[in-house]
Amino acid sequence: MPDPEIPMFEEPGRITNDGLMLLNKDHKGYPLLKGMFPKLMKKSNKQLKKELFLGKRLKNKTANQILYASMVQVEIERRSRLKKAR
């Protein structure tokens, strides 16, 4: 669910109820997200869950590791919505 405190135009992206990923081209992180999400979308559910599990075990995460873990969570949510829509 979108955060009601963040205006839609400031969000980096959004997932529709049918599992479609919409990225905000005006967001400063757009080039990074555009480059990374297609790679995540190619990974299996098992790979995503393993990466999320291993990431949670890290104690002192870098900003990039936190971002990557968030992107993995978003991809898992996107697949969940896509599955429900079918």
Backbone as JSON Lines, residues from 0, in Angstrom:
{"i":0,"aa":"M","n":[0.84,-1.18,0.0],"ca":[0.0,0.0,0.0],"c":[0.88,1.24,0.0]}
{"i":1,"aa":"P","n":[0.52,2.22,-0.8],"ca":[1.28,3.47,-0.82],"c":[1.18,4.19,0.53]}
{"i":2,"aa":"D","n":[2.23,4.9,0.86],"ca":[2.25,5.69,2.08],"c":[1.46,6.97,1.84]}
{"i":3,"aa":"P","n":[0.36,7.2,2.56],"ca":[-0.46,8.39,2.33],"c":[0.26,9.69,2.66]}
{"i":4,"aa":"E","n":[1.35,9.61,3.42],"ca":[2.11,10.8,3.79],"c":[3.02,11.28,2.64]}
{"i":5,"aa":"I","n":[3.32,10.39,1.69],"ca":[4.2,10.74,0.58],"c":[3.36,11.03,-0.65]}
{"i":6,"aa":"P","n":[3.47,12.24,-1.19],"ca":[2.72,12.54,-2.42],"c":[3.13,11.6,-3.56]}
{"i":7,"aa":"M","n":[2.18,11.24,-4.39],"ca":[2.43,10.28,-5.45],"c":[3.59,10.69,-6.36]}
{"i":8,"aa":"F","n":[3.72,11.98,-6.63],"ca":[4.77,12.44,-7.53],"c":[6.17,12.35,-6.92]}
{"i":9,"aa":"E","n":[6.26,12.11,-5.6],"ca":[7.55,11.95,-4.94],"c":[7.94,10.49,-4.74]}
{"i":10,"aa":"E","n":[7.03,9.58,-5.03],"ca":[7.33,8.15,-4.88],"c":[8.27,7.69,-5.99]}
{"i":11,"aa":"P","n":[9.18,6.76,-5.67],"ca":[10.05,6.23,-6.72],"c":[9.28,5.34,-7.7]}
{"i":12,"aa":"G","n":[8.23,4.75,-7.23],"ca":[7.42,3.87,-8.09],"c":[6.22,3.34,-7.34]}
{"i":13,"aa":"R","n":[5.43,2.59,-8.06],"ca":[4.21,2.02,-7.49],"c":[3.89,0.71,-8.18]}
{"i":14,"aa":"I","n":[3.24,-0.18,-7.48],"ca":[2.78,-1.44,-8.05],"c":[1.26,-1.36,-8.14]}
{"i":15,"aa":"T","n":[0.73,-1.63,-9.32],"ca":[-0.73,-1.63,-9.47],"c":[-1.29,-2.91,-8.87]}
{"i":16,"aa":"N","n":[-2.6,-2.95,-8.69],"ca":[-3.25,-4.14,-8.1],"c":[-3.08,-5.38,-8.97]}
{"i":17,"aa":"D","n":[-2.85,-5.19,-10.28],"ca":[-2.67,-6.34,-11.15],"c":[-1.19,-6.7,-11.36]}
{"i":18,"aa":"G","n":[-0.29,-6.1,-10.54],"ca":[1.12,-6.49,-10.54],"c":[2.0,-5.74,-11.53]}
{"i":19,"aa":"L","n":[1.53,-4.66,-12.08],"ca":[2.33,-3.87,-13.01],"c":[3.18,-2.87,-12.22]}
{"i":20,"aa":"M","n":[4.47,-2.81,-12.55],"ca":[5.39,-1.89,-11.88],"c":[5.42,-0.58,-12.66]}
{"i":21,"aa":"L","n":[5.15,0.51,-11.96],"ca":[5.21,1.84,-12.56],"c":[6.32,2.62,-11.86]}
{"i":22,"aa":"L","n":[7.32,3.05,-12.63],"ca":[8.42,3.83,-12.06],"c":[8.23,5.3,-12.39]}
{"i":23,"aa":"N","n":[8.57,6.15,-11.46],"ca":[8.45,7.59,-11.61],"c":[9.71,8.12,-12.31]}
{"i":24,"aa":"K","n":[9.59,8.54,-13.56],"ca":[10.74,9.03,-14.32],"c":[11.35,10.3,-13.73]}
{"i":25,"aa":"D","n":[10.58,11.04,-12.95],"ca":[11.07,12.28,-12.36],"c":[11.8,12.06,-11.03]}
{"i":26,"aa":"H","n":[11.77,10.85,-10.51],"ca":[12.45,10.57,-9.24],"c":[13.95,10.44,-9.49]}
{"i":27,"aa":"K","n":[14.75,10.94,-8.54],"ca":[16.21,10.94,-8.74],"c":[16.79,9.52,-8.83]}
{"i":28,"aa":"G","n":[16.12,8.53,-8.28],"ca":[16.62,7.16,-8.32],"c":[16.14,6.37,-9.53]}
{"i":29,"aa":"Y","n":[15.41,7.02,-10.43],"ca":[14.84,6.33,-11.59],"c":[15.87,5.54,-12.4]}
{"i":30,"aa":"P","n":[17.01,6.13,-12.79],"ca":[17.95,5.36,-13.62],"c":[18.42,4.06,-12.94]}
{"i":31,"aa":"L","n":[18.66,4.13,-11.64],"ca":[19.09,2.94,-10.9],"c":[17.98,1.9,-10.86]}
{"i":32,"aa":"L","n":[16.77,2.33,-10.52],"ca":[15.64,1.4,-10.44],"c":[15.35,0.77,-11.81]}
{"i":33,"aa":"K","n":[15.41,1.59,-12.84],"ca":[15.15,1.1,-14.2],"c":[16.17,0.04,-14.6]}
{"i":34,"aa":"G","n":[17.4,0.2,-14.15],"ca":[18.44,-0.77,-14.47],"c":[18.38,-2.04,-13.64]}
{"i":35,"aa":"M","n":[17.94,-1.92,-12.4],"ca":[17.97,-3.07,-11.49],"c":[16.72,-3.94,-11.52]}
{"i":36,"aa":"F","n":[15.55,-3.33,-11.65],"ca":[14.34,-4.15,-11.57],"c":[14.25,-5.23,-12.66]}
{"i":37,"aa":"P","n":[14.63,-4.96,-13.9],"ca":[14.58,-6.06,-14.88],"c":[15.44,-7.26,-14.48]}
{"i":38,"aa":"K","n":[16.57,-7.0,-13.83],"ca":[17.43,-8.09,-13.36],"c":[16.75,-8.87,-12.24]}
{"i":39,"aa":"L","n":[16.09,-8.16,-11.33],"ca":[15.37,-8.85,-10.24],"c":[14.21,-9.67,-10.79]}
{"i":40,"aa":"M","n":[13.54,-9.15,-11.8],"ca":[12.38,-9.83,-12.37],"c":[12.75,-11.16,-13.03]}
{"i":41,"aa":"K","n":[14.02,-11.33,-13.37],"ca":[14.47,-12.57,-14.0],"c":[14.8,-13.66,-12.97]}
{"i":42,"aa":"K","n":[14.92,-13.27,-11.72],"ca":[15.28,-14.24,-10.68],"c":[14.07,-15.05,-10.26]}
{"i":43,"aa":"S","n":[14.34,-16.26,-9.81],"ca":[13.27,-17.14,-9.34],"c":[12.8,-16.69,-7.96]}
{"i":44,"aa":"N","n":[11.61,-17.14,-7.59],"ca":[11.08,-16.85,-6.25],"c":[12.05,-17.35,-5.18]}
{"i":45,"aa":"K","n":[12.6,-18.51,-5.43],"ca":[13.54,-19.11,-4.47],"c":[14.78,-18.22,-4.3]}
{"i":46,"aa":"Q","n":[15.31,-17.71,-5.4],"ca":[16.47,-16.83,-5.33],"c":[16.16,-15.55,-4.55]}
{"i":47,"aa":"L","n":[15.0,-14.96,-4.84],"ca":[14.61,-13.72,-4.16],"c":[14.47,-13.94,-2.65]}
{"i":48,"aa":"K","n":[13.81,-15.01,-2.27],"ca":[13.62,-15.3,-0.85],"c":[14.94,-15.57,-0.15]}
{"i":49,"aa":"K","n":[15.85,-16.26,-0.85],"ca":[17.16,-16.54,-0.27],"c":[17.94,-15.24,-0.07]}
{"i":50,"aa":"E","n":[17.93,-14.36,-1.07],"ca":[18.63,-13.1,-0.96],"c":[18.05,-12.23,0.16]}
{"i":51,"aa":"L","n":[16.74,-12.24,0.3],"ca":[16.1,-11.48,1.36],"c":[16.5,-12.03,2.73]}
{"i":52,"aa":"F","n":[16.5,-13.35,2.86],"ca":[16.89,-14.0,4.11],"c":[18.34,-13.68,4.47]}
{"i":53,"aa":"L","n":[19.23,-13.81,3.49],"ca":[20.65,-13.55,3.75],"c":[20.88,-12.07,4.07]}
{"i":54,"aa":"G","n":[20.14,-11.19,3.42],"ca":[20.28,-9.77,3.69],"c":[19.84,-9.39,5.09]}
{"i":55,"aa":"K","n":[18.82,-10.07,5.59],"ca":[18.33,-9.79,6.94],"c":[19.34,-10.19,8.0]}
{"i":56,"aa":"R","n":[20.21,-11.13,7.66],"ca":[21.2,-11.61,8.61],"c":[22.39,-10.66,8.75]}
{"i":57,"aa":"L","n":[22.58,-9.76,7.78],"ca":[23.67,-8.81,7.86],"c":[23.4,-7.79,8.96]}
{"i":58,"aa":"K","n":[24.41,-7.5,9.74],"ca":[24.21,-6.58,10.85],"c":[24.37,-5.13,10.43]}
{"i":59,"aa":"N","n":[25.48,-4.76,9.86],"ca":[25.74,-3.37,9.48],"c":[25.61,-3.23,7.97]}
{"i":60,"aa":"K","n":[24.41,-2.96,7.53],"ca":[24.14,-2.88,6.1],"c":[24.54,-1.52,5.55]}
{"i":61,"aa":"T","n":[25.04,-1.55,4.31],"ca":[25.32,-0.29,3.61],"c":[24.01,0.23,3.03]}
{"i":62,"aa":"A","n":[24.03,1.47,2.58],"ca":[22.83,2.05,1.96],"c":[22.43,1.24,0.72]}
{"i":63,"aa":"N","n":[23.4,0.77,-0.03],"ca":[23.1,-0.03,-1.22],"c":[22.47,-1.36,-0.86]}
{"i":64,"aa":"Q","n":[22.93,-1.98,0.21],"ca":[22.34,-3.25,0.65],"c":[20.91,-3.05,1.12]}
{"i":65,"aa":"I","n":[20.65,-1.95,1.8],"ca":[19.29,-1.66,2.26],"c":[18.38,-1.41,1.05]}
{"i":66,"aa":"L","n":[18.87,-0.64,0.08],"ca":[18.1,-0.39,-1.13],"c":[17.81,-1.68,-1.87]}
{"i":67,"aa":"Y","n":[18.81,-2.53,-2.03],"ca":[18.62,-3.79,-2.74],"c":[17.59,-4.67,-2.04]}
{"i":68,"aa":"A","n":[17.67,-4.76,-0.72],"ca":[16.71,-5.56,0.05],"c":[15.29,-5.02,-0.15]}
{"i":69,"aa":"S","n":[15.16,-3.71,-0.18],"ca":[13.85,-3.09,-0.42],"c":[13.33,-3.44,-1.81]}
{"i":70,"aa":"M","n":[14.22,-3.42,-2.78],"ca":[13.82,-3.75,-4.15],"c":[13.4,-5.22,-4.26]}
{"i":71,"aa":"V","n":[14.08,-6.1,-3.55],"ca":[13.7,-7.52,-3.53],"c":[12.31,-7.66,-2.93]}
{"i":72,"aa":"Q","n":[12.04,-6.96,-1.83],"ca":[10.72,-7.01,-1.21],"c":[9.64,-6.5,-2.16]}
{"i":73,"aa":"V","n":[9.94,-5.44,-2.88],"ca":[8.98,-4.89,-3.83],"c":[8.7,-5.9,-4.94]}
{"i":74,"aa":"E","n":[9.73,-6.57,-5.42],"ca":[9.53,-7.57,-6.49],"c":[8.69,-8.74,-5.98]}
{"i":75,"aa":"I","n":[8.92,-9.17,-4.76],"ca":[8.11,-10.25,-4.18],"c":[6.65,-9.81,-4.07]}
{"i":76,"aa":"E","n":[6.42,-8.56,-3.65],"ca":[5.06,-8.02,-3.56],"c":[4.42,-7.92,-4.94]}
{"i":77,"aa":"R","n":[5.2,-7.49,-5.93],"ca":[4.68,-7.38,-7.29],"c":[4.22,-8.74,-7.8]}
{"i":78,"aa":"R","n":[5.0,-9.76,-7.56],"ca":[4.64,-11.12,-8.0],"c":[3.39,-11.62,-7.27]}
{"i":79,"aa":"S","n":[3.28,-11.27,-6.01],"ca":[2.1,-11.65,-5.24],"c":[0.84,-11.03,-5.84]}
{"i":80,"aa":"R","n":[0.91,-9.75,-6.16],"ca":[-0.25,-9.06,-6.75],"c":[-0.56,-9.61,-8.14]}
{"i":81,"aa":"L","n":[0.46,-9.93,-8.9],"ca":[0.27,-10.48,-10.23],"c":[-0.42,-11.84,-10.14]}
{"i":82,"aa":"K","n":[-0.02,-12.63,-9.17],"ca":[-0.63,-13.95,-8.97],"c":[-2.1,-13.82,-8.57]}
{"i":83,"aa":"K","n":[-2.41,-12.87,-7.7],"ca":[-3.8,-12.66,-7.27],"c":[-4.67,-12.16,-8.41]}
{"i":84,"aa":"A","n":[-4.09,-11.39,-9.31],"ca":[-4.86,-10.8,-10.42],"c":[-5.24,-11.84,-11.47]}
{"i":85,"aa":"R","n":[-4.49,-12.92,-11.52],"ca":[-4.76,-13.96,-12.53],"c":[-5.86,-14.84,-12.1]}
